[in-house]
Amino acid sequence: MTTFNAMERTEALNYLNVVTRAYAYHAFTHIAPVSLASYSELIQKIKTKKSFRIFTNNQTAFPHPSIPNLYITNLGHLVLTIVGDNTCNPYTTSRFQNVLLHPEIALLSQLMRTYGIYNIPLGAYQHVEQACEMCFADFKVQIQTRAITTQCRSWSKKYGNFTSTYDRFLEFIYGETNKFEVHSLVVQRKLRNGQEPIFGDPDFRDMSAYEIVQEKANEIIRDVWRNRHQNNVLGILSREEIDIDQAQSIRLIFFVKKEYSDQIAFNATPLYQTLEPYLMNLNLDHIALGTIYSMNSGVAPLFQGQEQNYFDLNQIQVGNRLNLLKAHLVVPDYWLRIRDNSPSLKIERGKTEYER
């Protein structure tokens, strides 16, 4: 079982919410999301517990809203929170096309709908508790089937393998320099009404939105890498992303060697000069610098007198900041992946290509 600390959970899921725009803020109507980590927490409790008390006569912090002297247990509060969230959570209600959730979360979400727990009035608390027990018993059975077991093993294995690959990539960066910056560029193709254009539409091309984005991203990668000794780029990652409007994106992440700690505006660097001709903001095609503070400058206040995308391996707290960068880039794939169960993050250029 993969476990994460509070920082990793919070930063990874915040990053996911930002890039997917799953919870766009609207004044007076904003609903605080229940994180996918809460679903994982409930799943671990279901796996280990043999009985489930949702309600109790012992006083807790959660009184029943309509029945005196009846309270909701801590476990019950978690269960009912997720039952309610499951009906509107954009990740569990298929708001994203070609997106896969962790197999266990997808299964639990499906079973909660199958047993109709949300539709049972809370006043009928005995029926609620019975439906939850039946749902969780069914879940315990299904996670041990060959199909689900195989899916979970494959999901975890690919996550673990790529985590090791990412760590080796950073070890190469550390071996080349003890000071570097991280910059990201987002290459995006939007879809009208969330649908691919069909033959006859003015926007029709004989390529999917993802293929269009991938073609442009590959062109930028080749151009940057060809000039890597001038722009001091040591390695390039790419991360496939999608938003609630089904816009297809590839985020290119550049690791740039720094010789000195002097602050230089990014638009005065050789890398920016290489990227600038590609920047655009058209109706459907959008290429722009990212806005994630761990991998872009000018986004957040300075930290230790430097931009927060600058890393000095000899600086205080650099380990925590590198863990935060990893939480943004790698950890979201534990919960959600695009198209198939392969990780969304790829190493485009690294040690092997650099030494050629």
N, C-alpha and C positions, 0 to 999 in steps of 0.2 A: 504494500500500500504506500503510495506517495503522500508525504505530508509536507505542509508548508507552514511557515511562521506567519504571524499576523501581518507583517510588512509585505511579504510575498503575495498573500491572498488579496490584501487591500489594493496594492499597486497593480497587480496583474489584472484584476477585475475592473478597476478604475480605467486602466488603459483600454481594456476591451470595450467598456461602455463609451469611451470617448471616440474611438475609431469607428465603432459601429453606429454611433448616435442612437443607440437603443432607447435611451431615456432623454430625449430632447426636452429641455426645460420650458415649461409654459407657466406663466404667472398664474397663481391661484389653483392650478389644476395639476401641479407636479406631484407625482407619486414616488415616494422613496423606494428604490428597488430592493428586492430581497436578492442577495448575491447568490451566485451558483455555488459558492463555498458553503452556504447554509444547506443547500440540497445535499452536498457531499457529507456534511456533518450528520444530517438525518439518516443518510444511507448507512453510515458507519454504526449508528445506534441501532438501526433495524437489524443489521447483521449480527450484532452481539447480544441484543436483548431477547428474552423469551416471553416477556409479557409487556403489555403496553397500557399504562393507565393514563388516559387523556384527562379524566376528571377525578376530583377527590373532594372529600368533606374536610380535609385538613387545610387550614388557611395557607394560601400562597399569595404571591404578588399579582395573581391574575384571577380576580373574582369572575364568576359566570355573569354575563351581562343581564340575565333576567331571572335566574333561579337563586334565591337566598341560600346562604350557607353551602354553596357549591363553588368549587374553585377549579381552575385549569392548572394542571401540573406544568412544570418547566418543559418536560418533553411534549406535553400536549400543546403548549404555546408554540413551540417550534413546529409541530405537525400542522396545526391550524393556520399558522402564518404561511407555510409553504403551500398548503391546500388552496388558500385564497390567492396567493401569488401565481400559482400554476395556471390559473385561468386567464391571466393577462400578461404574464412574463413574455417579452418578445422572443426570448431564446427558446422557450418551451412550447410556444404556440405557432411555430413554423412561419415567423415573420420574415425570415431570411431564406433565400433560395440557395440550394446546394450547400447547406451548412449542416454539419454533424455535431451533436452534443456527445459528451462522454456517454458511452452505452448504458451505464447504470442510471444516470440522471434521466436519459431518454426513456428508459423502461419504467422508472418510478413515476415520471410525469404521465406516461400513457396509462398506467394502472390507476392512478388517482382519478383520471377522467373516466376510465372504465367503470369504476366502483361508484362514481357519482357522489363522492364525499362532499363536495362543495354545495351540492343541491339539497343536502339534508339540513333542515333547520337546526340551529344550535340548541334550541329548546329541547329537541329530541336527542338529548345527549347520549342516551344508551345506544341509539341507532348509529350515532356518529362514531362512538367507540367501537361498536361491532364492525362497521364498515372499514374503519382503519385497521382493525386486527385482520380482517379478511384480505384487505389490500396488501398489508405487510407480509402476511403468510404466503400469499401468492408471489410476492416479490422474492421472498427467500427461496422459493422453489425455482423460479425462472432464472435467477442469477447463477444457478448451478447447472443449467442446461448446457449442452455442448455448444450451441450457437452463441449464447451470451458469454460463456466462459472464453470461447475463442476470440470473440470481439474484444473483450476486456484485456486479454493477454496481448493481443496484437496492438491495441491502443497504448497500453503501458510500455510495451517493448519499444515501440517507435518513439515514444516520448523520452524514455531513458536513453536510447541510442543517440537521439539528436542532442540531448542535454550534454552528453559526453563529447559529441562533435563540436558543439559550441564552446565548451571548456577548452578543447584543444586549439580551436581557432584563437581564443583569447591568449592562450599560452604563447602562440606564435607572435601575436601583437606585443605581448610583454617582452619577448625575446628581442624584438626589434627596437623598442623604445620604452622609456619609463614615463613619457608624457605624450598624450594624444587627445584628439578631439573626435567626437562622433557627430556626424551630420546626417540628416535624412531628407529625402526628396520623395514626394508622393506623386505617382503617375496614375491618373484616374480616368476612367471612361464611364460616363453616366448613362442611364437608360431612361428613356421617356416612359413614364407610368410604370417603371419597374420591369419592362418587357423588352426583350431583344427585338429590333426592327425586323420586319419580314420583307420579302421581295416586293418591290413596288413602293415601299416607304422611302422618303427622301434621304433618310439616314442609313439606308441599308448598305451593308458591306458584306462581302462573302467571308466574314470572320466574326467570331463571337466577340463580345466586349472584352473578355479576359484575354483572348488572343491578340486583340489590338493593343491592349495595355502591355502584354508580354513582349510584343514586337518592339514597341517604343522603349520599354525598360532595357531590353537587351542592347538596343542601339546606344543608349546612354552609358550602360556598363562598359561596352567596348570602347567608347570614346574616352571615358574617364580612365580606364585601365591602360589605354594606349599612352596616356600622358601621366602615368602614375609617378614617374620620377620627378616631374615638374610640380605636380600638385600634392606630392607626399602621401598619396593614398596607399595604405598597407593592405587593406582588405575591404571587400564589399559583401554585404548581406542583402537579401531581399525578403520581404515579408508580404504574403498575399493577404489582402483585407477586403472587407465588404461592409456596406452600411445599410441602414434600414430601408433606404430607397433602392437597394440592389446595385448601387454604383460599384464597379469593380476597380480595385486599386492594387498596385504593387508599391510598397514602400522600399526604397533603396537606402541602405544604411552604409555610410562611408566612414572608415576608421582612418584618421589622418594623423600622421606623425607630427609632433611639435618639437622643435629644437630648443626654443626658449619659452618662458612663461608669459611673455608680453601679450597683452590683449590686442588682437587684430580683428576688426570688423569682418564678418564672414564675406561681405560683398567686396572686400579688398584682397581676397585670397585667390590663388590660382585655381582652386577647385571651383569656386563660384564662377570664375570666368569660363570654365568649361561647361558648367551647367546652365548659365544664363540664357544661351540661345534656345534652350528647350522649354523655358518657362512659358506657360500659356494659360489663358482662362477663357475658353470658348464655351459654346452652349453645352456641348457634350464632353469635350476633351479638356482636362485640367491637369496641369503639371505645376507643382509649387513646392516650396520648402515646407517641411513638416512643422508641427507646432507642439511636439512632445519635448518637455524640458530636459529630459535625460539625453536627448540626441539632437537637439537644436539650440542654437544660441538666440539671445534676445527674447526669450519666452518667459523666463522667470527671473526673480531678483538674483543678484550675484551671490555666490557662496564661497567663502574664504577668498574673496576678492576676485573670483573667476566666474565665467559662465558655467552653468551646471552641466554642460555637455563636455567640459574639460576635465581630464583625469590625469592626476600625477600619482604614480605608484608609491611615491615617498611621502605623500601628504596624509595628514590625519583624517581618519574616517573614510579613506578611499575604498576600503573593503566593503563597507555598507553601501556606498554609492554604486559600486560595480554590481553588487547584489541587486540593487534597485533597477539598474539597466537590464540585468538578466530577467528580473520579474516582468519588465515591460516587453521584452523581446521573446522570451522562451516560455514562461509559465502560462500565459493565456491558452496555449495549445493543449494544456491538460484538460481544459473544459470544453473547448470549441475548436473545430477545424473546418476548413473549407474544401468542398468537392469530394474529398476522400479522407481516410484516416491518417494520411501522411502529414507531418508537421508543416505549418504554414511558413516557417522560417527556413531559408536556404542559404548556404554559403556559395556565393557566386564566384568570388575570387579570394584566395587565401595563400597559404604557404606554398602549395604546389605551383600555382600560377606565378607567384611573385618571384620565385627562384629560377624561372625559365629564362 
